[in-house]
Amino acid sequence: MTNIFTKTIATAITVAVVAGASTSAFAVSSSVKYACMGDYLSYCSGHAPGGAGVKRCMRANGSKLSKTCVRALVKAGMVSQSEVSRRAASLIQT
């Protein structure tokens, strides 16, 4: 198999797993899954989708997350707007 084909298959499997993670203890809405899919693949794909490791990883990479993902997380109540604002302010000050 070619490297591109292997990566395509791996990505398709990851997308399917992330999309199917709704039965997990850390279940997230489909809007959060789709809004954060790229961020998950970029920063946290080493963690099982929907697991505690993903939650910690996403928080640790919070300043790198896309605006779309952050908005979806706030809307879903998974992170507060005040926390997002506080973190943004701390990045500006450093």
Gaussian input, Z-matrix of N, CA and C with variables (Angstrom, degrees):
# hf/3-21g

backbone

0 1
 N
 C     1     B1
 C     2     B2     1     A1
 N     3     B3     2     A2     1     D1
 C     4     B4     3     A3     2     D2
 C     5     B5     4     A4     3     D3
 N     6     B6     5     A5     4     D4
 C     7     B7     6     A6     5     D5
 C     8     B8     7     A7     6     D6
 N     9     B9     8     A8     7     D7
 C    10    B10     9     A9     8     D8
 C    11    B11    10    A10     9     D9
 N    12    B12    11    A11    10    D10
 C    13    B13    12    A12    11    D11
 C    14    B14    13    A13    12    D12
 N    15    B15    14    A14    13    D13
 C    16    B16    15    A15    14    D14
 C    17    B17    16    A16    15    D15
 N    18    B18    17    A17    16    D16
 C    19    B19    18    A18    17    D17
 C    20    B20    19    A19    18    D18
 N    21    B21    20    A20    19    D19
 C    22    B22    21    A21    20    D20
 C    23    B23    22    A22    21    D21
 N    24    B24    23    A23    22    D22
 C    25    B25    24    A24    23    D23
 C    26    B26    25    A25    24    D24
 N    27    B27    26    A26    25    D25
 C    28    B28    27    A27    26    D26
 C    29    B29    28    A28    27    D27
 N    30    B30    29    A29    28    D28
 C    31    B31    30    A30    29    D29
 C    32    B32    31    A31    30    D30
 N    33    B33    32    A32    31    D31
 C    34    B34    33    A33    32    D32
 C    35    B35    34    A34    33    D33
 N    36    B36    35    A35    34    D34
 C    37    B37    36    A36    35    D35
 C    38    B38    37    A37    36    D36
 N    39    B39    38    A38    37    D37
 C    40    B40    39    A39    38    D38
 C    41    B41    40    A40    39    D39
 N    42    B42    41    A41    40    D40
 C    43    B43    42    A42    41    D41
 C    44    B44    43    A43    42    D42
 N    45    B45    44    A44    43    D43
 C    46    B46    45    A45    44    D44
 C    47    B47    46    A46    45    D45
 N    48    B48    47    A47    46    D46
 C    49    B49    48    A48    47    D47
 C    50    B50    49    A49    48    D48
 N    51    B51    50    A50    49    D49
 C    52    B52    51    A51    50    D50
 C    53    B53    52    A52    51    D51
 N    54    B54    53    A53    52    D52
 C    55    B55    54    A54    53    D53
 C    56    B56    55    A55    54    D54
 N    57    B57    56    A56    55    D55
 C    58    B58    57    A57    56    D56
 C    59    B59    58    A58    57    D57
 N    60    B60    59    A59    58    D58
 C    61    B61    60    A60    59    D59
 C    62    B62    61    A61    60    D60
 N    63    B63    62    A62    61    D61
 C    64    B64    63    A63    62    D62
 C    65    B65    64    A64    63    D63
 N    66    B66    65    A65    64    D64
 C    67    B67    66    A66    65    D65
 C    68    B68    67    A67    66    D66
 N    69    B69    68    A68    67    D67
 C    70    B70    69    A69    68    D68
 C    71    B71    70    A70    69    D69
 N    72    B72    71    A71    70    D70
 C    73    B73    72    A72    71    D71
 C    74    B74    73    A73    72    D72
 N    75    B75    74    A74    73    D73
 C    76    B76    75    A75    74    D74
 C    77    B77    76    A76    75    D75
 N    78    B78    77    A77    76    D76
 C    79    B79    78    A78    77    D77
 C    80    B80    79    A79    78    D78
 N    81    B81    80    A80    79    D79
 C    82    B82    81    A81    80    D80
 C    83    B83    82    A82    81    D81
 N    84    B84    83    A83    82    D82
 C    85    B85    84    A84    83    D83
 C    86    B86    85    A85    84    D84
 N    87    B87    86    A86    85    D85
 C    88    B88    87    A87    86    D86
 C    89    B89    88    A88    87    D87
 N    90    B90    89    A89    88    D88
 C    91    B91    90    A90    89    D89
 C    92    B92    91    A91    90    D90
 N    93    B93    92    A92    91    D91
 C    94    B94    93    A93    92    D92
 C    95    B95    94    A94    93    D93
 N    96    B96    95    A95    94    D94
 C    97    B97    96    A96    95    D95
 C    98    B98    97    A97    96    D96
 N    99    B99    98    A98    97    D97
 C   100   B100    99    A99    98    D98
 C   101   B101   100   A100    99    D99
 N   102   B102   101   A101   100   D100
 C   103   B103   102   A102   101   D101
 C   104   B104   103   A103   102   D102
 N   105   B105   104   A104   103   D103
 C   106   B106   105   A105   104   D104
 C   107   B107   106   A106   105   D105
 N   108   B108   107   A107   106   D106
 C   109   B109   108   A108   107   D107
 C   110   B110   109   A109   108   D108
 N   111   B111   110   A110   109   D109
 C   112   B112   111   A111   110   D110
 C   113   B113   112   A112   111   D111
 N   114   B114   113   A113   112   D112
 C   115   B115   114   A114   113   D113
 C   116   B116   115   A115   114   D114
 N   117   B117   116   A116   115   D115
 C   118   B118   117   A117   116   D116
 C   119   B119   118   A118   117   D117
 N   120   B120   119   A119   118   D118
 C   121   B121   120   A120   119   D119
 C   122   B122   121   A121   120   D120
 N   123   B123   122   A122   121   D121
 C   124   B124   123   A123   122   D122
 C   125   B125   124   A124   123   D123
 N   126   B126   125   A125   124   D124
 C   127   B127   126   A126   125   D125
 C   128   B128   127   A127   126   D126
 N   129   B129   128   A128   127   D127
 C   130   B130   129   A129   128   D128
 C   131   B131   130   A130   129   D129
 N   132   B132   131   A131   130   D130
 C   133   B133   132   A132   131   D131
 C   134   B134   133   A133   132   D132
 N   135   B135   134   A134   133   D133
 C   136   B136   135   A135   134   D134
 C   137   B137   136   A136   135   D135
 N   138   B138   137   A137   136   D136
 C   139   B139   138   A138   137   D137
 C   140   B140   139   A139   138   D138
 N   141   B141   140   A140   139   D139
 C   142   B142   141   A141   140   D140
 C   143   B143   142   A142   141   D141
 N   144   B144   143   A143   142   D142
 C   145   B145   144   A144   143   D143
 C   146   B146   145   A145   144   D144
 N   147   B147   146   A146   145   D145
 C   148   B148   147   A147   146   D146
 C   149   B149   148   A148   147   D147
 N   150   B150   149   A149   148   D148
 C   151   B151   150   A150   149   D149
 C   152   B152   151   A151   150   D150
 N   153   B153   152   A152   151   D151
 C   154   B154   153   A153   152   D152
 C   155   B155   154   A154   153   D153
 N   156   B156   155   A155   154   D154
 C   157   B157   156   A156   155   D155
 C   158   B158   157   A157   156   D156
 N   159   B159   158   A158   157   D157
 C   160   B160   159   A159   158   D158
 C   161   B161   160   A160   159   D159
 N   162   B162   161   A161   160   D160
 C   163   B163   162   A162   161   D161
 C   164   B164   163   A163   162   D162
 N   165   B165   164   A164   163   D163
 C   166   B166   165   A165   164   D164
 C   167   B167   166   A166   165   D165
 N   168   B168   167   A167   166   D166
 C   169   B169   168   A168   167   D167
 C   170   B170   169   A169   168   D168
 N   171   B171   170   A170   169   D169
 C   172   B172   171   A171   170   D170
 C   173   B173   172   A172   171   D171
 N   174   B174   173   A173   172   D172
 C   175   B175   174   A174   173   D173
 C   176   B176   175   A175   174   D174
 N   177   B177   176   A176   175   D175
 C   178   B178   177   A177   176   D176
 C   179   B179   178   A178   177   D177
 N   180   B180   179   A179   178   D178
 C   181   B181   180   A180   179   D179
 C   182   B182   181   A181   180   D180
 N   183   B183   182   A182   181   D181
 C   184   B184   183   A183   182   D182
 C   185   B185   184   A184   183   D183
 N   186   B186   185   A185   184   D184
 C   187   B187   186   A186   185   D185
 C   188   B188   187   A187   186   D186
 N   189   B189   188   A188   187   D187
 C   190   B190   189   A189   188   D188
 C   191   B191   190   A190   189   D189
 N   192   B192   191   A191   190   D190
 C   193   B193   192   A192   191   D191
 C   194   B194   193   A193   192   D192
 N   195   B195   194   A194   193   D193
 C   196   B196   195   A195   194   D194
 C   197   B197   196   A196   195   D195
 N   198   B198   197   A197   196   D196
 C   199   B199   198   A198   197   D197
 C   200   B200   199   A199   198   D198
 N   201   B201   200   A200   199   D199
 C   202   B202   201   A201   200   D200
 C   203   B203   202   A202   201   D201
 N   204   B204   203   A203   202   D202
 C   205   B205   204   A204   203   D203
 C   206   B206   205   A205   204   D204
 N   207   B207   206   A206   205   D205
 C   208   B208   207   A207   206   D206
 C   209   B209   208   A208   207   D207
 N   210   B210   209   A209   208   D208
 C   211   B211   210   A210   209   D209
 C   212   B212   211   A211   210   D210
 N   213   B213   212   A212   211   D211
 C   214   B214   213   A213   212   D212
 C   215   B215   214   A214   213   D213
 N   216   B216   215   A215   214   D214
 C   217   B217   216   A216   215   D215
 C   218   B218   217   A217   216   D216
 N   219   B219   218   A218   217   D217
 C   220   B220   219   A219   218   D218
 C   221   B221   220   A220   219   D219
 N   222   B222   221   A221   220   D220
 C   223   B223   222   A222   221   D221
 C   224   B224   223   A223   222   D222
 N   225   B225   224   A224   223   D223
 C   226   B226   225   A225   224   D224
 C   227   B227   226   A226   225   D225
 N   228   B228   227   A227   226   D226
 C   229   B229   228   A228   227   D227
 C   230   B230   229   A229   228   D228
 N   231   B231   230   A230   229   D229
 C   232   B232   231   A231   230   D230
 C   233   B233   232   A232   231   D231
 N   234   B234   233   A233   232   D232
 C   235   B235   234   A234   233   D233
 C   236   B236   235   A235   234   D234
 N   237   B237   236   A236   235   D235
 C   238   B238   237   A237   236   D236
 C   239   B239   238   A238   237   D237
 N   240   B240   239   A239   238   D238
 C   241   B241   240   A240   239   D239
 C   242   B242   241   A241   240   D240
 N   243   B243   242   A242   241   D241
 C   244   B244   243   A243   242   D242
 C   245   B245   244   A244   243   D243
 N   246   B246   245   A245   244   D244
 C   247   B247   246   A246   245   D245
 C   248   B248   247   A247   246   D246
 N   249   B249   248   A248   247   D247
 C   250   B250   249   A249   248   D248
 C   251   B251   250   A250   249   D249
 N   252   B252   251   A251   250   D250
 C   253   B253   252   A252   251   D251
 C   254   B254   253   A253   252   D252
 N   255   B255   254   A254   253   D253
 C   256   B256   255   A255   254   D254
 C   257   B257   256   A256   255   D255
 N   258   B258   257   A257   256   D256
 C   259   B259   258   A258   257   D257
 C   260   B260   259   A259   258   D258
 N   261   B261   260   A260   259   D259
 C   262   B262   261   A261   260   D260
 C   263   B263   262   A262   261   D261
 N   264   B264   263   A263   262   D262
 C   265   B265   264   A264   263   D263
 C   266   B266   265   A265   264   D264
 N   267   B267   266   A266   265   D265
 C   268   B268   267   A267   266   D266
 C   269   B269   268   A268   267   D267
 N   270   B270   269   A269   268   D268
 C   271   B271   270   A270   269   D269
 C   272   B272   271   A271   270   D270
 N   273   B273   272   A272   271   D271
 C   274   B274   273   A273   272   D272
 C   275   B275   274   A274   273   D273
 N   276   B276   275   A275   274   D274
 C   277   B277   276   A276   275   D275
 C   278   B278   277   A277   276   D276
 N   279   B279   278   A278   277   D277
 C   280   B280   279   A279   278   D278
 C   281   B281   280   A280   279   D279

   B1=1.4611
   B2=1.5290
   B3=1.3047
   B4=1.4527
   B5=1.5180
   B6=1.3040
   B7=1.4608
   B8=1.5277
   B9=1.3208
   B10=1.4670
   B11=1.5235
   B12=1.3255
   B13=1.4547
   B14=1.5296
   B15=1.3262
   B16=1.4597
   B17=1.5208
   B18=1.3225
   B19=1.4664
   B20=1.5205
   B21=1.3234
   B22=1.4640
   B23=1.5215
   B24=1.3118
   B25=1.4677
   B26=1.5224
   B27=1.3296
   B28=1.4708
   B29=1.5184
   B30=1.3235
   B31=1.4617
   B32=1.5233
   B33=1.3162
   B34=1.4669
   B35=1.5197
   B36=1.3234
   B37=1.4614
   B38=1.5245
   B39=1.3300
   B40=1.4645
   B41=1.5149
   B42=1.3219
   B43=1.4653
   B44=1.5207
   B45=1.3149
   B46=1.4634
   B47=1.5220
   B48=1.3213
   B49=1.4661
   B50=1.5221
   B51=1.3446
   B52=1.4666
   B53=1.5220
   B54=1.3001
   B55=1.4669
   B56=1.5191
   B57=1.3133
   B58=1.4596
   B59=1.5124
   B60=1.3095
   B61=1.4625
   B62=1.5189
   B63=1.3121
   B64=1.4571
   B65=1.5216
   B66=1.3241
   B67=1.4602
   B68=1.5193
   B69=1.2920
   B70=1.4562
   B71=1.5267
   B72=1.3443
   B73=1.4612
   B74=1.5234
   B75=1.3194
   B76=1.4540
   B77=1.5282
   B78=1.3076
   B79=1.4652
   B80=1.5202
   B81=1.3176
   B82=1.4510
   B83=1.5185
   B84=1.3069
   B85=1.4632
   B86=1.5250
   B87=1.3104
   B88=1.4644
   B89=1.5224
   B90=1.3254
   B91=1.4693
   B92=1.5313
   B93=1.3284
   B94=1.4696
   B95=1.5275
   B96=1.3273
   B97=1.4717
   B98=1.5141
   B99=1.3240
   B100=1.4570
   B101=1.5229
   B102=1.3240
   B103=1.4626
   B104=1.5286
   B105=1.3211
   B106=1.4692
   B107=1.5250
   B108=1.3189
   B109=1.4636
   B110=1.5264
   B111=1.3166
   B112=1.4635
   B113=1.5175
   B114=1.3283
   B115=1.4648
   B116=1.5303
   B117=1.3242
   B118=1.4606
   B119=1.5264
   B120=1.3264
   B121=1.4607
   B122=1.5270
   B123=1.3273
   B124=1.4586
   B125=1.5266
   B126=1.3203
   B127=1.4572
   B128=1.5284
   B129=1.3024
   B130=1.4617
   B131=1.5249
   B132=1.3129
   B133=1.4649
   B134=1.5236
   B135=1.3163
   B136=1.4611
   B137=1.5183
   B138=1.3147
   B139=1.4622
   B140=1.5245
   B141=1.3139
   B142=1.4671
   B143=1.5242
   B144=1.3306
   B145=1.4651
   B146=1.5289
   B147=1.3158
   B148=1.4539
   B149=1.5089
   B150=1.3229
   B151=1.4594
   B152=1.5159
   B153=1.3140
   B154=1.4633
   B155=1.5247
   B156=1.3247
   B157=1.4618
   B158=1.5149
   B159=1.3337
   B160=1.4605
   B161=1.5184
   B162=1.3062
   B163=1.4705
   B164=1.5314
   B165=1.3220
   B166=1.4736
   B167=1.5278
   B168=1.3236
   B169=1.4610
   B170=1.5242
   B171=1.3207
   B172=1.4670
   B173=1.5322
   B174=1.3214
   B175=1.4768
   B176=1.5230
   B177=1.3297
   B178=1.4628
   B179=1.5349
   B180=1.3167
   B181=1.4641
   B182=1.5235
   B183=1.3119
   B184=1.4637
   B185=1.5175
   B186=1.3257
   B187=1.4625
   B188=1.5217
   B189=1.3303
   B190=1.4628
   B191=1.5295
   B192=1.3308
   B193=1.4646
   B194=1.5265
   B195=1.3076
   B196=1.4590
   B197=1.5276
   B198=1.3186
   B199=1.4615
   B200=1.5271
   B201=1.3253
   B202=1.4648
   B203=1.5223
   B204=1.3095
   B205=1.4593
   B206=1.5299
   B207=1.3178
   B208=1.4669
   B209=1.5290
   B210=1.3280
   B211=1.4749
   B212=1.5264
   B213=1.3359
   B214=1.4653
   B215=1.5270
   B216=1.3299
   B217=1.4650
   B218=1.5221
   B219=1.3341
   B220=1.4693
   B221=1.5259
   B222=1.3180
   B223=1.4669
   B224=1.5256
   B225=1.3382
   B226=1.4683
   B227=1.5303
   B228=1.3294
   B229=1.4571
   B230=1.5224
   B231=1.3145
   B232=1.4613
   B233=1.5212
   B234=1.3084
   B235=1.4610
   B236=1.5293
   B237=1.3090
   B238=1.4653
   B239=1.5255
   B240=1.3153
   B241=1.4599
   B242=1.5192
   B243=1.3193
   B244=1.4707
   B245=1.5312
   B246=1.3386
   B247=1.4698
   B248=1.5236
   B249=1.3234
   B250=1.4662
   B251=1.5288
   B252=1.3157
   B253=1.4677
   B254=1.5231
   B255=1.3336
   B256=1.4662
   B257=1.5236
   B258=1.3219
   B259=1.4735
   B260=1.5307
   B261=1.3262
   B262=1.4739
   B263=1.5196
   B264=1.3174
   B265=1.4590
   B266=1.5310
   B267=1.3359
   B268=1.4576
   B269=1.5299
   B270=1.3268
   B271=1.4639
   B272=1.5213
   B273=1.3290
   B274=1.4661
   B275=1.5231
   B276=1.3300
   B277=1.4643
   B278=1.5151
   B279=1.3185
   B280=1.4649
   B281=1.4927
   A1=109.85
   A2=115.40
   A3=119.21
   A4=110.01
   A5=115.43
   A6=121.39
   A7=111.29
   A8=117.86
   A9=121.70
   A10=110.04
   A11=117.04
   A12=120.91
   A13=110.29
   A14=117.12
   A15=121.70
   A16=110.82
   A17=117.31
   A18=120.79
   A19=110.97
   A20=117.17
   A21=121.12
   A22=110.38
   A23=116.68
   A24=121.03
   A25=110.11
   A26=117.30
   A27=120.55
   A28=110.90
   A29=117.16
   A30=120.68
   A31=110.73
   A32=117.29
   A33=120.76
   A34=110.87
   A35=116.80
   A36=120.36
   A37=110.17
   A38=116.78
   A39=120.46
   A40=110.99
   A41=117.26
   A42=120.88
   A43=109.94
   A44=116.92
   A45=120.41
   A46=111.07
   A47=117.05
   A48=120.89
   A49=110.68
   A50=116.53
   A51=119.87
   A52=109.72
   A53=117.29
   A54=120.90
   A55=111.54
   A56=117.74
   A57=120.97
   A58=114.21
   A59=118.09
   A60=121.31
   A61=113.86
   A62=118.56
   A63=120.90
   A64=114.00
   A65=119.08
   A66=120.47
   A67=112.15
   A68=117.52
   A69=122.66
   A70=111.49
   A71=115.14
   A72=120.74
   A73=110.87
   A74=117.11
   A75=121.91
   A76=109.18
   A77=115.69
   A78=121.20
   A79=110.41
   A80=114.80
   A81=120.95
   A82=108.93
   A83=115.07
   A84=119.83
   A85=110.19
   A86=115.31
   A87=119.32
   A88=110.68
   A89=117.71
   A90=119.25
   A91=110.90
   A92=117.10
   A93=120.34
   A94=109.69
   A95=117.04
   A96=120.25
   A97=110.75
   A98=116.79
   A99=120.02
   A100=112.32
   A101=117.61
   A102=120.70
   A103=111.69
   A104=116.61
   A105=121.11
   A106=113.68
   A107=117.93
   A108=121.37
   A109=112.07
   A110=117.24
   A111=120.70
   A112=111.98
   A113=116.49
   A114=120.64
   A115=110.44
   A116=115.82
   A117=120.04
   A118=109.97
   A119=116.96
   A120=120.43
   A121=111.93
   A122=117.27
   A123=121.13
   A124=113.54
   A125=117.28
   A126=119.86
   A127=115.60
   A128=118.52
   A129=119.72
   A130=115.26
   A131=118.03
   A132=119.79
   A133=113.54
   A134=117.53
   A135=120.98
   A136=112.32
   A137=116.67
   A138=122.45
   A139=109.69
   A140=115.71
   A141=120.53
   A142=109.31
   A143=117.32
   A144=120.57
   A145=111.30
   A146=115.34
   A147=120.43
   A148=114.51
   A149=118.03
   A150=120.84
   A151=112.83
   A152=114.89
   A153=120.85
   A154=111.49
   A155=116.85
   A156=120.58
   A157=112.35
   A158=116.98
   A159=120.48
   A160=109.84
   A161=116.04
   A162=120.08
   A163=110.02
   A164=117.06
   A165=120.72
   A166=110.73
   A167=116.17
   A168=120.99
   A169=111.20
   A170=116.52
   A171=119.65
   A172=110.51
   A173=116.51
   A174=119.13
   A175=110.65
   A176=116.60
   A177=120.65
   A178=111.35
   A179=117.00
   A180=122.05
   A181=112.14
   A182=116.35
   A183=121.68
   A184=114.98
   A185=117.46
   A186=119.80
   A187=112.33
   A188=117.30
   A189=121.70
   A190=112.74
   A191=117.07
   A192=120.38
   A193=111.12
   A194=115.77
   A195=120.84
   A196=110.09
   A197=115.41
   A198=120.38
   A199=110.80
   A200=116.54
   A201=120.94
   A202=110.55
   A203=116.46
   A204=120.83
   A205=110.76
   A206=116.75
   A207=120.57
   A208=110.03
   A209=117.22
   A210=119.99
   A211=111.13
   A212=116.82
   A213=120.54
   A214=110.73
   A215=117.72
   A216=121.41
   A217=111.38
   A218=116.66
   A219=120.75
   A220=109.29
   A221=116.86
   A222=121.04
   A223=111.47
   A224=117.01
   A225=121.56
   A226=112.05
   A227=116.91
   A228=120.30
   A229=113.53
   A230=117.29
   A231=120.99
   A232=111.86
   A233=116.57
   A234=123.28
   A235=105.96
   A236=116.17
   A237=118.72
   A238=110.83
   A239=114.93
   A240=119.68
   A241=109.96
   A242=117.64
   A243=119.95
   A244=110.90
   A245=117.53
   A246=119.65
   A247=110.30
   A248=116.94
   A249=121.07
   A250=109.38
   A251=117.04
   A252=121.29
   A253=111.08
   A254=116.36
   A255=120.76
   A256=110.69
   A257=116.77
   A258=120.10
   A259=111.44
   A260=116.17
   A261=120.21
   A262=109.90
   A263=116.96
   A264=120.99
   A265=111.09
   A266=117.15
   A267=119.73
   A268=111.49
   A269=117.73
   A270=120.67
   A271=111.14
   A272=115.81
   A273=120.49
   A274=109.82
   A275=117.70
   A276=121.81
   A277=113.23
   A278=118.05
   A279=119.27
   A280=112.88
   D1=146.81
   D2=177.86
   D3=-79.10
   D4=158.93
   D5=-179.76
   D6=-61.83
   D7=-41.13
   D8=179.91
   D9=-65.31
   D10=-43.04
   D11=178.90
   D12=-62.08
   D13=-43.56
   D14=179.09
   D15=-61.89
   D16=-43.71
   D17=178.77
   D18=-65.16
   D19=-38.83
   D20=179.13
   D21=-63.07
   D22=-44.91
   D23=178.48
   D24=-63.60
   D25=-44.59
   D26=179.62
   D27=-61.47
   D28=-41.43
   D29=178.91
   D30=-65.48
   D31=-42.49
   D32=179.18
   D33=-62.06
   D34=-40.11
   D35=178.45
   D36=-66.33
   D37=-42.72
   D38=178.77
   D39=-61.69
   D40=-43.56
   D41=178.69
   D42=-61.10
   D43=-43.06
   D44=179.84
   D45=-64.17
   D46=-39.95
   D47=179.90
   D48=-68.08
   D49=-44.07
   D50=179.05
   D51=-62.91
   D52=-43.33
   D53=-179.86
   D54=-65.42
   D55=-29.57
   D56=-178.81
   D57=-92.48
   D58=5.72
   D59=-174.93
   D60=-79.65
   D61=10.20
   D62=-173.88
   D63=-67.94
   D64=-13.82
   D65=178.46
   D66=-90.59
   D67=0.18
   D68=-178.75
   D69=-70.62
   D70=161.58
   D71=176.67
   D72=-63.15
   D73=-26.27
   D74=179.01
   D75=-108.15
   D76=44.94
   D77=-176.15
   D78=-58.77
   D79=141.12
   D80=178.09
   D81=-126.20
   D82=158.21
   D83=-179.26
   D84=-69.98
   D85=160.02
   D86=179.22
   D87=-63.99
   D88=-31.55
   D89=179.29
   D90=-66.01
   D91=-37.53
   D92=176.92
   D93=-69.25
   D94=-41.96
   D95=179.78
   D96=-57.11
   D97=-48.43
   D98=-177.27
   D99=-72.88
   D100=-36.96
   D101=179.91
   D102=-68.51
   D103=-30.29
   D104=-174.49
   D105=-106.26
   D106=3.07
   D107=-176.55
   D108=-55.08
   D109=-47.72
   D110=-179.61
   D111=-63.23
   D112=-39.43
   D113=178.96
   D114=-66.54
   D115=-41.26
   D116=176.89
   D117=-59.50
   D118=-48.62
   D119=-178.80
   D120=-64.62
   D121=-35.36
   D122=-178.74
   D123=-75.19
   D124=-38.98
   D125=-170.17
   D126=-117.45
   D127=-27.54
   D128=-167.14
   D129=-129.44
   D130=14.46
   D131=-175.64
   D132=-67.51
   D133=-9.23
   D134=175.56
   D135=-76.73
   D136=-6.28
   D137=-179.53
   D138=-109.11
   D139=147.62
   D140=178.42
   D141=-62.63
   D142=132.60
   D143=179.40
   D144=-56.80
   D145=133.49
   D146=177.50
   D147=82.00
   D148=-3.49
   D149=-177.68
   D150=-86.82
   D151=172.22
   D152=179.95
   D153=-62.80
   D154=-32.20
   D155=179.12
   D156=-62.60
   D157=-37.50
   D158=177.93
   D159=-66.03
   D160=-42.77
   D161=179.91
   D162=-59.75
   D163=-46.26
   D164=178.84
   D165=-64.49
   D166=-42.20
   D167=-178.88
   D168=-63.43
   D169=-44.40
   D170=-179.84
   D171=-63.50
   D172=-39.47
   D173=177.07
   D174=-64.83
   D175=-42.72
   D176=-179.09
   D177=-64.17
   D178=-29.53
   D179=-179.55
   D180=-102.90
   D181=18.57
   D182=-174.99
   D183=-51.01
   D184=-39.22
   D185=-178.19
   D186=-71.80
   D187=-15.82
   D188=-179.41
   D189=-96.91
   D190=-12.55
   D191=-175.37
   D192=-66.31
   D193=147.98
   D194=178.66
   D195=-66.28
   D196=153.35
   D197=178.15
   D198=-60.85
   D199=-35.84
   D200=178.98
   D201=-61.85
   D202=-44.08
   D203=179.33
   D204=-65.18
   D205=-46.82
   D206=-178.88
   D207=-60.37
   D208=-44.54
   D209=178.46
   D210=-59.81
   D211=-42.16
   D212=179.91
   D213=-65.72
   D214=-39.10
   D215=178.49
   D216=-65.45
   D217=-39.97
   D218=177.87
   D219=-66.47
   D220=-47.33
   D221=-178.67
   D222=-60.12
   D223=-35.72
   D224=-179.95
   D225=-80.34
   D226=-6.06
   D227=179.93
   D228=78.69
   D229=16.23
   D230=-179.00
   D231=-83.93
   D232=-18.59
   D233=175.36
   D234=-148.72
   D235=146.41
   D236=-178.53
   D237=-88.86
   D238=152.52
   D239=177.00
   D240=-63.55
   D241=-33.16
   D242=179.47
   D243=-65.81
   D244=-36.77
   D245=176.84
   D246=-66.52
   D247=-42.03
   D248=178.42
   D249=-60.99
   D250=-45.86
   D251=-179.83
   D252=-63.93
   D253=-42.22
   D254=179.60
   D255=-62.24
   D256=-45.68
   D257=179.43
   D258=-64.51
   D259=-40.07
   D260=179.12
   D261=-63.07
   D262=-42.52
   D263=179.82
   D264=-64.04
   D265=-38.80
   D266=179.99
   D267=-68.11
   D268=-29.04
   D269=177.22
   D270=-71.11
   D271=-35.65
   D272=-179.57
   D273=-69.10
   D274=-36.61
   D275=-177.12
   D276=-74.31
   D277=-21.18
   D278=-178.02
   D279=-89.54

